[in-house]
Amino acid sequence: MKEKIIEKANNMFLNLGFKSVTMDDLASEMGISKKTIYTHFQNKTKLVEATTEHIFCTISDGIDTILEEKKEPIEELYAIKAFVMHHLKNEKTSPQYQLQKYYPKIHSALKFKQFEVMQECVIENIRRGIDKGVFRKNIDVEIISRLYFMGITGIKDQELFPVTMFPISKLMGDYLEYHVRGIATDKGLHILNNLLKE
């Protein structure tokens, strides 16, 4: 039952927002009593913690699977973007923003974990790209990987990029193109342009 609650909460939080969904909404949607939810989670914060952990693990596992495929580095970035967007339901309600505003401790812990995981795979992606001649040799891998993380988290700032003006899928696509164009060689740009045509 605990897993079912996490899965349903996960779905509702991503579609409606962490603040908007109440324990009553969740119980009603699942056709169970609120008491049942409270036997597994002592409060909503614990439930939010469990669902963000669940999303994080699902996305991390999915990214690992994509990395194991050893795709061409630029294709790999686009495959990861597509996978993440699918699992975050295109973030219609900008749940990340609500998480930051109403559950700052959980948001902060999650951001740190995301940074650790992303650093490793972005550094590996850039190094492989340099070896394959699709990324320039003269870039500072440590700086670029951190700039990439800063950008990916920065575009989720609702004050800078209100979702009404900047749909998250377009924003992610534009940001990824911006990142690749900044470090690509002519060979890399050729691959990028073909991917964008698709």
C-alpha positions as CSV (number, residue, x, y, z in Angstrom):
1,M,0.0,0.0,0.0
2,K,2.9,2.4,0.8
3,E,4.2,2.1,-2.8
4,K,0.7,2.7,-4.2
5,I,0.3,5.8,-2.1
6,I,3.8,7.1,-3.2
7,E,2.9,6.5,-6.9
8,K,-0.5,8.2,-6.8
9,A,0.9,11.1,-4.7
10,N,3.8,11.4,-7.2
11,N,1.4,11.6,-10.1
12,M,-0.8,14.2,-8.4
13,F,2.0,16.3,-7.1
14,L,3.6,16.5,-10.6
15,N,0.3,17.3,-12.3
16,L,-1.2,19.7,-9.7
17,G,1.7,20.9,-7.5
18,F,3.1,19.9,-4.1
19,K,1.1,22.7,-2.3
20,S,-2.1,22.2,-4.2
21,V,-2.7,18.5,-3.3
22,T,-4.0,17.8,0.2
23,M,-4.1,14.5,2.1
24,D,-7.9,14.6,1.6
25,D,-7.5,14.9,-2.2
26,L,-5.1,12.0,-2.2
27,A,-7.3,9.8,0.0
28,S,-10.4,10.6,-2.1
29,E,-8.5,9.9,-5.4
30,M,-7.3,6.5,-4.1
31,G,-10.6,5.6,-2.5
32,I,-9.0,5.0,0.9
33,S,-9.3,6.8,4.3
34,K,-6.9,9.5,5.3
35,K,-6.0,7.3,8.3
36,T,-4.6,4.7,6.0
37,I,-2.2,7.3,4.5
38,Y,-1.2,8.4,8.0
39,T,-0.3,4.9,9.0
40,H,2.5,5.0,6.4
41,F,3.4,8.7,6.5
42,Q,3.1,10.7,9.7
43,N,2.4,14.0,7.8
44,K,2.4,15.5,4.4
45,T,6.1,16.6,4.6
46,K,7.1,12.9,5.1
47,L,5.0,12.0,2.0
48,V,6.5,14.8,-0.1
49,E,10.0,13.6,1.1
50,A,9.2,10.0,0.0
51,T,7.7,11.0,-3.4
52,T,10.7,13.3,-4.3
53,E,13.0,10.4,-3.3
54,H,11.0,8.1,-5.5
55,I,11.1,10.5,-8.5
56,F,14.9,11.1,-8.0
57,C,15.6,7.3,-8.0
58,T,13.4,6.6,-11.0
59,I,15.1,9.4,-13.0
60,S,18.6,8.4,-11.8
61,D,18.0,4.8,-12.8
62,G,16.6,5.8,-16.2
63,I,19.6,8.1,-16.8
64,D,22.0,5.2,-15.9
65,T,20.2,3.0,-18.4
66,I,20.7,5.6,-21.1
67,L,24.4,6.1,-20.2
68,E,24.9,2.3,-20.5
69,E,23.8,2.5,-24.1
70,K,26.9,4.6,-24.9
71,K,25.2,6.7,-27.4
72,E,27.0,9.5,-29.3
73,P,27.4,12.3,-26.6
74,I,25.1,14.9,-28.2
75,E,22.4,12.2,-28.8
76,E,22.8,11.1,-25.2
77,L,22.0,14.6,-23.9
78,Y,18.8,14.7,-26.0
79,A,17.8,11.2,-24.9
80,I,18.2,12.1,-21.2
81,K,16.2,15.4,-21.8
82,A,13.3,13.4,-23.4
83,F,13.4,10.8,-20.6
84,V,13.4,13.4,-17.8
85,M,10.6,15.5,-19.4
86,H,8.5,12.4,-19.8
87,H,8.9,11.5,-16.1
88,L,8.3,15.0,-14.8
89,K,5.1,15.2,-16.9
90,N,6.5,18.3,-18.6
91,E,6.2,20.0,-15.2
92,K,2.9,21.7,-16.1
93,T,2.5,23.2,-12.7
94,S,6.2,23.8,-12.0
95,P,6.3,21.5,-9.0
96,Q,10.0,22.3,-8.5
97,Y,9.0,25.9,-7.7
98,Q,6.3,24.8,-5.2
99,L,8.8,22.4,-3.6
100,Q,11.3,25.2,-3.2
101,K,8.8,27.6,-1.8
102,Y,6.8,25.3,0.6
103,Y,9.4,22.6,1.4
104,P,12.8,24.4,1.2
105,K,14.7,21.7,3.2
106,I,13.5,18.9,0.9
107,H,14.3,21.1,-2.1
108,S,17.7,21.9,-0.9
109,A,18.6,18.2,-0.1
110,L,17.3,17.1,-3.5
111,K,19.3,19.8,-5.3
112,F,22.5,18.6,-3.7
113,K,21.8,15.0,-4.7
114,Q,20.9,16.1,-8.2
115,F,24.2,18.0,-8.4
116,E,26.2,15.0,-7.4
117,V,24.5,12.7,-9.9
118,M,24.5,15.2,-12.7
119,Q,28.1,16.3,-12.2
120,E,29.3,12.8,-12.8
121,C,27.3,12.1,-15.9
122,V,27.8,15.6,-17.5
123,I,31.6,15.4,-16.9
124,E,31.7,12.0,-18.5
125,N,29.6,13.2,-21.4
126,I,31.8,16.2,-22.1
127,R,35.0,14.2,-21.9
128,R,33.6,11.6,-24.3
129,G,32.5,14.4,-26.6
130,I,36.0,15.8,-26.6
131,D,37.5,12.4,-27.3
132,K,35.1,11.9,-30.2
133,G,35.8,15.4,-31.6
134,V,32.2,16.7,-31.2
135,F,33.1,19.1,-28.3
136,R,36.0,21.5,-28.3
137,K,39.3,20.4,-26.7
138,N,40.0,23.8,-25.1
139,I,37.0,23.9,-22.7
140,D,37.3,23.6,-18.9
141,V,35.2,20.5,-18.2
142,E,34.7,21.4,-14.5
143,I,33.4,24.9,-15.3
144,I,31.2,23.8,-18.1
145,S,29.6,21.0,-16.1
146,R,28.8,23.4,-13.3
147,L,27.4,26.0,-15.7
148,Y,25.2,23.3,-17.2
149,F,23.8,22.4,-13.8
150,M,23.3,26.1,-12.9
151,G,21.4,26.6,-16.1
152,I,19.2,23.5,-15.8
153,T,18.2,24.4,-12.3
154,G,18.1,28.2,-13.1
155,I,15.5,27.9,-15.9
156,K,13.1,26.4,-13.4
157,D,13.0,29.8,-11.5
158,Q,9.4,30.9,-12.0
159,E,10.2,34.6,-11.4
160,L,12.7,34.6,-14.3
161,F,10.9,32.1,-16.5
162,P,7.1,32.1,-15.8
163,V,5.6,28.9,-17.1
164,T,2.9,30.9,-18.9
165,M,5.5,32.6,-21.1
166,F,8.0,29.8,-21.3
167,P,6.6,26.2,-21.5
168,I,9.2,24.0,-19.8
169,S,9.6,21.6,-22.7
170,K,10.6,24.5,-25.1
171,L,12.8,26.1,-22.4
172,M,14.6,22.8,-21.8
173,G,15.1,22.3,-25.6
174,D,16.4,25.8,-26.1
175,Y,18.7,25.5,-23.1
176,L,20.1,22.2,-24.3
177,E,20.7,23.6,-27.7
178,Y,22.4,26.7,-26.2
179,H,24.7,24.4,-24.1
180,V,25.7,22.2,-27.1
181,R,26.3,25.1,-29.5
182,G,28.6,26.7,-26.9
183,I,31.0,23.8,-26.7
184,A,30.5,21.9,-30.1
185,T,33.0,21.6,-32.9
186,D,31.8,21.7,-36.5
187,K,31.4,18.0,-36.4
188,G,29.2,18.4,-33.2
189,L,27.2,21.2,-34.8
190,H,26.4,18.9,-37.8
191,I,25.1,16.2,-35.4
192,L,23.1,18.8,-33.4
193,N,21.5,20.3,-36.6
194,N,20.4,16.8,-37.7
195,L,18.9,16.1,-34.3
196,L,17.0,19.4,-34.3
197,K,15.6,18.6,-37.8
198,E,14.1,15.4,-36.4
